[in-house]
Amino acid sequence: MREKWKVFRGDNTAANDLLFTVKKTSIFQMKTKLDVFLAGNTTAEQVCDFKIKGSYFERSCAFYRGNSNVLIAQVSTKHV
């Protein structure tokens, strides 16, 4: 089973306070790959709203729109 986290507004765990759900894309990963499903997503977690790919060791992270390769944000350490 893949790891899954649910993020709620405040201290509540009621369904109407759900903000988003995050799932690891596979059990064994060298680099982190997460699927993000917003609370209003009605696809039963079949199509993610955002995809996050990153590496702790490379100090980088990229955010993609849905299941596409459209990069919407990127974070990385600045090399001097």
ABEGO torsion letter per residue (X at the ends): XBBBBBBBBEABABAAABABBBBBABABBABBBBBBBBAABAAGGABBABBBBBBAAAGBBBBBBEABABBABBBBBBBX
